Amino acid sequence: MTTDVDVLILGGGLAGGLLARHLRRALPSVSIGVVERRLTSDWKVGESTVELAGHYLVKRLGLSSLLYREHLPKNGLRFFFDQPGRDAPIPAQSELGTTSFAVNPSFQVDRARLEERLLALAVADGVTLWRGAKVTQVSLGEPHETQIEQDGAVQTVRSRWVVDASGRSRLLARKLGLSRAVPEHQMIAAWGRVHGLGDLDALGDEGWRARARHTSRMLSTTHLNYPGYWIWLIPLRDGLTSVGVVGVPQDQGGPLSPRALRSQAGLWEFLREHKGLDELLRRSEEPEGARLLDHGAYLGLAHRSERYFSPARWALVGEAGSFTDPFYSPGSDFIAQSNDLTVEAIRRDLAGEDLHTFTELASGFIQHQVSLSVSVYRDQYMNLGSYDLFRLRYLYDLYNYFNLLTPYAQDVHLDPVWLRERLNMKERTEGALAEAGQLFAQLGRRLREEGRYFSGNLGGFDGHFDRAVQDPTGRSLDDVARTQRRLHHGVMRRLRRWLAGDMAAPPSSGWMAELWSECAAT
């Protein structure tokens, strides 16, 4: 049996489900097929979205009502900083976070629930879905021919385009020899879902709740930061919380034991060694107490591809192409960008345009974004546990992120002229970020040597979120470029000043606003 479609998507997870909806909305005459090996969607990590992905989900895909109805709105990223003995209660720890919901919406999603809904919507919109089907062979050509096995029967699907959305299976990238490890940044991770975690918003006294203006800390993606690792708390519906740890393994000089985290019991024991988190677990309102329901682990997270789009009409999206690090929740951002560029390539192809230039630029852009993302995290994990040092790093990363959000929200990232301009700046941009990373790493070592690493970790509260900079529709690209230059030079000046010995302890609150004013005046 042979079936013909214009676009065949290998994988019906988050990347594939979103792409099917995107294609149907953007190119309604295109025939689409999705091959998904699982009969039901499993729970998986990657629940936290940030602003770029939020923009994609709401504006591009029209999913806002579904997300607010079936998932949770997100109250930004939140960070807590403990003492060396990991024994400070959470309300005593210094905190970095929001005091209100952000300008741009983002969400905490139950991946299994969302993926099922996306596939149901796709079928309702006329997408052909092969469920419980295994891809046995992909032969690239004109057309591509993909063999799938379903219920013991083998059939061939011919397609003009084939898009790999198979996640870490990386069907096409492995077949074509394009998949690469990222040896300079290999973290390990372990995770599970907790049922009955105590209420973060019920901790502390009135003063602790008032300092965040009674905004919901529970709805944030919460990071418990430690030297060399961090623990996440991500709320889901139905009394569930995604909990996990990411960090440097012991064989790379870090604190995490892969053997200990490889089991559910080992992860549970590790989590309970942190007094603040243990208190939250003990505050469960469930009769049986808080329980870890399941467990997963990866011993290596980061990978990339040599190419992401081809004039031969194939593309890699989501984790089928790359993954860097979950700390700032960039996974769904990469899905949004790669899906956008895939749909634009297909649109140009159907309009009869030559694909060579656009696919070369699009591949180069994603490669550049992956390199920048790796540079954000490389050699920085040992700095995570210092409130004073991380505030400076977060200011740098936060506004670099919003400087990317503006062209994305204005759809400039689909313009070959803009893509070429970005790639012309590639070496300079990547070099600047790498230089900043080296200075941050040096400063972290200095603070540890001088015993000042944890000095600001109790009682502080900070956060600076300039709404004008966050608003992508109200900024020009010239303003973005100016802001980025000022931010980089301002932070570099502060780093060099500290490394030269001018390292007076910063104030425990309000310092980020001071830093931002200093950078803006550069």
C-alpha positions as semicolon CSV with decimal commas, in nm:
position;residue;x (nm);y (nm);z (nm)
1;M;0,000;0,000;0,000
2;T;0,130;0,346;-0,090
3;T;0,009;0,684;0,033
4;D;0,110;1,027;-0,098
5;V;0,132;1,344;0,114
6;D;0,303;1,677;0,067
7;V;0,470;1,677;0,410
8;L;0,543;1,373;0,626
9;I;0,632;1,441;0,992
10;L;0,825;1,165;1,170
11;G;0,708;1,191;1,530
12;G;0,389;1,315;1,693
13;G;0,534;1,454;2,015
14;L;0,544;1,823;2,099
15;A;0,754;1,934;1,800
16;G;0,563;1,721;1,549
17;G;0,219;1,800;1,688
18;L;0,288;2,174;1,687
19;L;0,430;2,157;1,334
20;A;0,122;1,976;1,203
21;R;-0,104;2,248;1,346
22;H;0,129;2,521;1,217
23;L;0,131;2,380;0,864
24;R;-0,246;2,340;0,857
25;R;-0,296;2,704;0,964
26;A;-0,026;2,855;0,742
27;L;-0,064;2,635;0,431
28;P;-0,417;2,494;0,441
29;S;-0,397;2,327;0,098
30;V;-0,094;2,114;0,193
31;S;-0,156;1,745;0,271
32;I;0,014;1,634;0,592
33;G;0,093;1,296;0,747
34;V;0,225;1,223;1,097
35;V;0,385;0,893;1,203
36;E;0,383;0,832;1,579
37;R;0,510;0,508;1,730
38;R;0,335;0,544;2,068
39;L;-0,030;0,453;2,107
40;T;-0,059;0,701;2,394
41;S;0,156;0,995;2,495
42;D;0,377;0,930;2,794
43;W;0,460;1,179;3,064
44;K;0,788;1,354;2,990
45;V;0,989;1,653;3,100
46;G;1,007;1,984;2,916
47;E;0,694;2,131;3,077
48;S;0,826;2,484;3,124
49;T;0,790;2,729;2,835
50;V;0,931;3,080;2,816
51;E;0,832;3,391;2,625
52;L;0,944;3,308;2,272
53;A;0,764;2,975;2,278
54;G;0,469;3,142;2,447
55;H;0,449;3,386;2,156
56;Y;0,459;3,095;1,912
57;L;0,186;2,902;2,092
58;V;-0,045;3,201;2,128
59;K;0,010;3,411;1,815
60;R;0,118;3,156;1,557
61;L;-0,089;2,857;1,667
62;G;-0,389;3,015;1,841
63;L;-0,366;2,791;2,146
64;S;-0,415;3,046;2,424
65;S;-0,764;2,932;2,529
66;L;-0,660;2,567;2,535
67;L;-0,346;2,643;2,735
68;Y;-0,522;2,854;2,997
69;R;-0,806;2,604;3,024
70;E;-0,609;2,278;3,036
71;H;-0,266;2,380;3,165
72;L;-0,121;2,649;3,394
73;P;-0,006;3,006;3,333
74;K;0,357;3,053;3,430
75;N;0,481;3,324;3,665
76;G;0,831;3,353;3,525
77;L;1,155;3,194;3,643
78;R;1,237;3,202;4,016
79;F;1,566;3,121;4,190
80;F;1,656;3,046;4,552
81;F;2,007;3,034;4,704
82;D;2,095;2,813;5,000
83;Q;2,384;2,782;5,246
84;P;2,679;2,541;5,207
85;G;2,511;2,287;5,435
86;R;2,191;2,294;5,224
87;D;2,005;2,361;5,549
88;A;1,834;2,700;5,513
89;P;1,452;2,707;5,498
90;I;1,330;2,837;5,162
91;P;1,187;3,164;5,308
92;A;1,529;3,238;5,462
93;Q;1,711;3,191;5,131
94;S;1,790;3,483;4,904
95;E;1,549;3,494;4,611
96;L;1,552;3,624;4,258
97;G;1,217;3,645;4,083
98;T;0,914;3,835;3,966
99;T;0,657;4,032;4,162
100;S;0,391;4,007;3,890
101;F;0,315;3,816;3,574
102;A;0,527;3,911;3,274
103;V;0,420;4,113;2,969
104;N;0,453;3,807;2,747
105;P;0,258;3,494;2,840
106;S;0,422;3,161;2,904
107;F;0,290;2,832;3,038
108;Q;0,356;2,521;3,245
109;V;0,228;2,238;3,027
110;D;0,148;1,875;3,091
111;R;0,332;1,735;2,790
112;A;0,131;1,414;2,758
113;R;-0,200;1,598;2,776
114;L;-0,092;1,866;2,530
115;E;0,052;1,619;2,282
116;E;-0,271;1,415;2,281
117;R;-0,477;1,729;2,221
118;L;-0,251;1,842;1,938
119;L;-0,283;1,508;1,760
120;A;-0,661;1,509;1,806
121;L;-0,679;1,862;1,664
122;A;-0,459;1,760;1,372
123;V;-0,682;1,464;1,282
124;A;-0,990;1,685;1,309
125;D;-0,820;1,926;1,066
126;G;-0,760;1,652;0,808
127;V;-0,407;1,545;0,896
128;T;-0,341;1,173;0,833
129;L;-0,212;1,008;1,150
130;W;-0,045;0,667;1,167
131;R;-0,055;0,580;1,538
132;G;0,137;0,289;1,687
133;A;0,348;0,290;1,369
134;K;0,722;0,240;1,344
135;V;0,942;0,401;1,080
136;T;1,152;0,118;0,935
137;Q;1,322;0,300;0,648
138;V;1,354;0,648;0,502
139;S;1,475;0,679;0,143
140;L;1,541;1,042;0,052
141;G;1,468;1,137;-0,305
142;E;1,209;1,302;-0,528
143;P;0,975;1,205;-0,376
144;H;1,098;1,075;-0,041
145;E;0,979;0,725;0,043
146;T;0,924;0,624;0,404
147;Q;0,835;0,272;0,504
148;I;0,624;0,234;0,817
149;E;0,506;-0,074;1,000
150;Q;0,169;-0,069;1,173
151;D;-0,022;-0,366;1,315
152;G;0,213;-0,605;1,134
153;A;0,154;-0,445;0,793
154;V;0,415;-0,245;0,603
155;Q;0,325;0,047;0,382
156;T;0,510;0,319;0,195
157;V;0,443;0,691;0,231
158;R;0,569;0,912;-0,050
159;S;0,621;1,279;0,034
160;R;0,761;1,596;-0,115
161;W;0,898;1,692;0,228
162;V;1,002;1,480;0,524
163;V;1,050;1,645;0,865
164;D;1,219;1,463;1,150
165;A;1,043;1,539;1,480
166;S;1,143;1,208;1,640
167;G;1,307;1,363;1,946
168;R;1,622;1,206;2,083
169;S;1,580;0,913;1,842
170;R;1,710;1,155;1,575
171;L;1,608;0,931;1,285
172;L;1,730;1,151;1,000
173;A;2,027;1,307;1,176
174;R;2,164;0,963;1,262
175;K;2,087;0,824;0,915
176;L;2,270;1,112;0,749
177;G;2,557;1,116;0,999
178;L;2,478;1,470;1,109
179;S;2,429;1,423;1,484
180;R;2,709;1,548;1,709
181;A;2,775;1,538;2,082
182;V;2,861;1,859;2,268
183;P;3,157;1,738;2,479
184;E;3,231;2,084;2,619
185;H;2,897;2,083;2,804
186;Q;2,762;1,747;2,916
187;M;2,532;1,765;3,218
188;I;2,341;1,476;3,374
189;A;1,977;1,489;3,483
190;A;1,724;1,289;3,683
191;W;1,357;1,368;3,736
192;G;1,013;1,248;3,838
193;R;0,665;1,367;3,926
194;V;0,577;1,432;4,289
195;H;0,217;1,398;4,402
196;G;0,122;1,609;4,702
197;L;0,411;1,858;4,723
198;G;0,342;2,124;4,987
199;D;0,226;2,471;4,886
200;L;0,521;2,703;4,821
201;D;0,290;3,003;4,863
202;A;0,199;2,892;5,216
203;L;0,558;2,903;5,344
204;G;0,705;3,185;5,547
205;D;0,539;3,478;5,720
206;E;0,344;3,774;5,590
207;G;0,662;3,969;5,522
208;W;0,801;3,693;5,301
209;R;0,483;3,675;5,097
210;A;0,451;4,053;5,080
211;R;0,801;4,105;4,939
212;A;0,685;3,927;4,621
213;R;0,363;4,133;4,632
214;H;0,169;3,812;4,702
215;T;0,226;3,694;4,347
216;S;0,213;3,316;4,313
217;R;0,558;3,169;4,358
218;M;0,402;2,826;4,305
219;L;0,325;2,908;3,940
220;S;0,688;2,996;3,865
221;T;0,945;2,756;3,733
222;T;1,140;2,742;4,058
223;H;1,516;2,679;4,059
224;L;1,690;2,579;4,381
225;N;2,047;2,680;4,293
226;Y;2,360;2,508;4,426
227;P;2,726;2,502;4,319
228;G;2,735;2,268;4,022
229;Y;2,365;2,182;4,002
230;W;2,007;2,303;4,035
231;I;1,674;2,147;4,127
232;W;1,355;2,239;3,944
233;L;0,997;2,258;4,069
234;I;0,737;2,292;3,792
235;P;0,367;2,282;3,885
236;L;0,128;2,069;3,683
237;R;-0,244;2,020;3,722
238;D;-0,409;1,755;3,942
239;G;-0,177;1,798;4,239
240;L;0,136;1,701;4,048
241;T;0,473;1,875;4,039
242;S;0,759;1,796;3,806
243;V;1,081;1,776;4,011
244;G;1,428;1,716;3,877
245;V;1,798;1,789;3,913
246;V;2,055;1,885;3,649
247;G;2,425;1,927;3,710
248;V;2,789;1,839;3,665
249;P;2,876;1,471;3,719
250;Q;3,153;1,371;3,957
251;D;3,380;1,249;3,678
252;Q;3,386;1,608;3,547
253;G;3,465;1,756;3,889
254;G;3,102;1,817;3,984
255;P;2,891;1,714;4,282
256;L;2,640;1,472;4,124
257;S;2,669;1,095;4,137
258;P;2,520;0,932;3,826
259;R;2,485;0,602;4,014
260;A;2,287;0,762;4,297
261;L;2,050;0,944;4,061
262;R;1,995;0,650;3,830
263;S;1,722;0,502;4,052
264;Q;1,395;0,641;4,181
265;A;1,498;0,574;4,540
266;G;1,832;0,745;4,485
267;L;1,671;1,057;4,341
268;W;1,419;1,073;4,628
269;E;1,697;1,045;4,886
270;F;1,898;1,316;4,712
271;L;1,604;1,557;4,703
272;R;1,533;1,510;5,073
273;E;1,890;1,600;5,165
274;H;1,797;1,965;5,101
275;K;1,626;2,098;5,414
276;G;1,414;2,361;5,238
277;L;1,281;2,116;4,983
278;D;1,236;1,846;5,245
279;E;1,017;2,083;5,448
280;L;0,803;2,141;5,139
281;L;0,771;1,766;5,089
282;R;0,673;1,715;5,454
283;R;0,405;1,983;5,428
284;S;0,199;1,769;5,193
285;E;-0,175;1,788;5,254
286;E;-0,222;1,438;5,115
287;P;-0,295;1,165;5,374
288;E;-0,016;0,944;5,240
289;G;0,226;1,235;5,214
290;A;0,427;1,348;4,914
291;R;0,523;1,064;4,680
292;L;0,762;1,036;4,388
293;L;0,551;0,863;4,123
294;D;0,807;0,788;3,854
295;H;1,165;0,839;3,747
296;G;1,374;0,920;3,442
297;A;1,740;1,003;3,387
298;Y;1,987;1,106;3,118
299;L;2,361;1,073;3,157
300;G;2,426;1,322;2,878
301;L;2,194;1,601;2,765
302;A;2,347;1,817;2,494
303;H;2,366;1,730;2,124
304;R;2,354;1,922;1,797
305;S;2,342;1,866;1,422
306;E;2,568;1,965;1,136
307;R;2,263;2,074;0,936
308;Y;1,896;2,137;1,008
309;F;1,738;2,217;0,668
310;S;1,815;2,099;0,317
311;P;1,722;2,208;-0,034
312;A;1,655;1,835;-0,084
313;R;1,334;1,905;0,115
314;W;1,403;1,765;0,459
315;A;1,427;1,931;0,798
316;L;1,508;1,852;1,162
317;V;1,298;2,014;1,434
318;G;1,309;2,010;1,813
319;E;1,532;1,753;1,982
320;A;1,566;1,560;1,656
321;G;1,813;1,837;1,570
322;S;1,957;1,969;1,895
323;F;1,930;2,016;2,269
324;T;2,154;2,228;2,488
325;D;2,050;2,267;2,854
326;P;1,717;2,300;3,038
327;F;1,820;2,572;3,286
328;Y;1,641;2,863;3,112
329;S;1,378;2,634;2,953
330;P;1,490;2,688;2,591
331;G;1,366;2,356;2,445
332;S;1,028;2,481;2,324
333;D;1,194;2,799;2,194
334;F;1,406;2,586;1,962
335;I;1,092;2,401;1,851
336;A;0,925;2,734;1,771
337;Q;1,219;2,865;1,570
338;S;1,286;2,545;1,378
339;N;0,914;2,495;1,304
340;D;0,885;2,853;1,179
341;L;1,179;2,811;0,946
342;T;1,051;2,473;0,824
343;V;0,710;2,615;0,736
344;E;0,874;2,912;0,563
345;A;1,097;2,679;0,359
346;I;0,795;2,471;0,253
347;R;0,604;2,789;0,163
348;R;0,892;2,911;-0,053
349;D;0,925;2,570;-0,218
350;L;0,556;2,556;-0,309
351;A;0,585;2,910;-0,450
352;G;0,853;2,783;-0,687
353;E;1,144;2,961;-0,521
354;D;1,497;2,821;-0,508
355;L;1,563;2,665;-0,168
356;H;1,941;2,663;-0,158
357;T;1,996;3,010;-0,017
358;F;1,715;3,001;0,237
359;T;1,794;2,655;0,375
360;E;2,162;2,747;0,403
361;L;2,074;3,061;0,600
362;A;1,817;2,880;0,814
363;S;2,060;2,599;0,902
364;G;2,331;2,850;0,983
365;F;2,094;3,044;1,207
366;I;1,992;2,741;1,414
367;Q;2,358;2,635;1,440
368;H;2,437;2,986;1,564
369;Q;2,154;2,977;1,819
370;V;2,274;2,640;1,949
371;S;2,630;2,774;1,985
372;L;2,505;3,079;2,174
373;S;2,293;2,861;2,399
374;V;2,585;2,632;2,481
375;S;2,799;2,939;2,561
376;V;2,539;3,061;2,810
377;Y;2,584;2,744;3,019
378;R;2,937;2,622;2,949
379;D;3,161;2,645;3,258
380;Q;2,888;2,835;3,446
381;Y;2,732;2,561;3,659
382;M;2,975;2,605;3,948
383;N;2,857;2,968;3,973
384;L;2,487;2,885;4,011
385;G;2,485;2,875;4,392
386;S;2,601;3,235;4,454
387;Y;2,319;3,490;4,480
388;D;2,547;3,789;4,424
389;L;2,729;3,643;4,124
390;F;2,419;3,493;3,966
391;R;2,230;3,824;3,976
392;L;2,488;3,976;3,744
393;R;2,480;3,671;3,517
394;Y;2,100;3,666;3,509
395;L;2,080;4,033;3,411
396;Y;2,314;3,958;3,121
397;D;2,124;3,648;3,007
398;L;1,777;3,794;3,061
399;Y;1,817;4,098;2,840
400;N;2,014;3,912;2,575
401;Y;1,710;3,685;2,560
402;F;1,464;3,972;2,516
403;N;1,688;4,114;2,244
404;L;1,624;3,790;2,053
405;L;1,251;3,792;2,129
406;T;1,194;4,125;1,951
407;P;1,294;4,018;1,597
408;Y;1,119;3,686;1,650
409;A;0,790;3,848;1,754
410;Q;0,814;4,083;1,455
411;D;0,874;3,783;1,219
412;V;1,205;3,931;1,108
413;H;1,372;3,594;1,168
414;L;1,206;3,466;0,849
415;D;1,369;3,736;0,633
416;P;1,683;3,615;0,449
417;V;1,832;3,965;0,474
418;W;1,807;3,962;0,853
419;L;1,933;3,603;0,874
420;R;2,237;3,695;0,666
421;E;2,306;3,999;0,884
422;R;2,294;3,783;1,196
423;L;2,529;3,527;1,046
424;N;2,770;3,801;0,936
425;M;2,792;3,893;1,306
426;K;2,824;3,530;1,414
427;E;3,192;3,524;1,511
428;R;3,172;3,856;1,694
429;T;2,857;3,762;1,885
430;E;2,975;3,415;1,983
431;G;3,314;3,555;2,078
432;A;3,161;3,822;2,302
433;L;2,949;3,566;2,485
434;A;3,245;3,330;2,526
435;E;3,460;3,614;2,664
436;A;3,190;3,704;2,916
437;G;3,164;3,339;3,018
438;Q;3,538;3,319;3,083
439;L;3,526;3,626;3,311
440;F;3,223;3,492;3,499
441;A;3,405;3,161;3,553
442;Q;3,716;3,344;3,679
443;L;3,509;3,552;3,918
444;G;3,334;3,244;4,052
445;R;3,668;3,083;4,129
446;R;3,784;3,402;4,302
447;L;3,474;3,415;4,521
448;R;3,517;3,052;4,623
449;E;3,886;3,100;4,702
450;E;3,812;3,404;4,917
451;G;3,520;3,242;5,098
452;R;3,268;3,497;4,967
453;Y;3,067;3,270;4,740
454;F;2,771;3,227;4,980
455;S;2,792;3,568;5,149
456;G;2,471;3,706;5,000
457;N;2,264;3,389;5,014
458;L;2,037;3,470;5,309
459;G;1,757;3,725;5,324
460;G;1,799;3,890;4,986
461;F;1,528;3,955;4,728
462;D;1,588;4,103;4,386
463;G;1,464;4,115;4,030
464;H;1,456;4,376;3,760
465;F;1,229;4,331;3,463
466;D;1,210;4,640;3,242
467;R;0,870;4,614;3,076
468;A;0,969;4,839;2,787
469;V;1,253;4,603;2,697
470;Q;1,027;4,301;2,741
471;D;0,765;4,438;2,497
472;P;0,876;4,308;2,155
473;T;0,618;4,507;1,958
474;G;0,729;4,846;2,088
475;R;1,099;4,820;2,004
476;S;1,291;4,887;1,686
477;L;1,574;4,661;1,575
478;D;1,812;4,955;1,613
479;D;1,705;4,985;1,977
480;V;1,765;4,612;2,021
481;A;2,119;4,641;1,884
482;R;2,192;4,944;2,103
483;T;2,060;4,771;2,414
484;Q;2,266;4,460;2,343
485;R;2,588;4,659;2,303
486;R;2,527;4,859;2,620
487;L;2,437;4,548;2,817
488;H;2,749;4,362;2,709
489;H;2,988;4,650;2,774
490;G;2,825;4,737;3,107
491;V;2,843;4,381;3,240
492;M;3,198;4,334;3,112
493;R;3,307;4,656;3,283
494;R;3,155;4,533;3,612
495;L;3,323;4,192;3,578
496;R;3,664;4,345;3,513
497;R;3,621;4,585;3,804
498;W;3,542;4,296;4,037
499;L;3,832;4,089;3,906
500;A;4,062;4,389;3,964
501;G;3,967;4,384;4,332
502;D;3,673;4,625;4,351
503;M;3,441;4,363;4,497
504;A;3,243;4,535;4,769
505;A;2,940;4,331;4,873
506;P;2,639;4,443;4,666
507;P;2,309;4,538;4,834
508;S;2,076;4,245;4,899
509;S;1,789;4,404;4,704
510;G;1,757;4,661;4,428
511;W;2,098;4,583;4,287
512;M;1,971;4,455;3,952
513;A;1,795;4,786;3,886
514;E;2,120;4,965;3,968
515;L;2,311;4,738;3,731
516;W;2,059;4,789;3,454
517;S;2,082;5,169;3,491
518;E;2,461;5,141;3,480
519;C;2,446;4,932;3,161
520;A;2,186;5,155;2,995
521;A;2,409;5,458;3,050
522;T;2,713;5,295;2,888
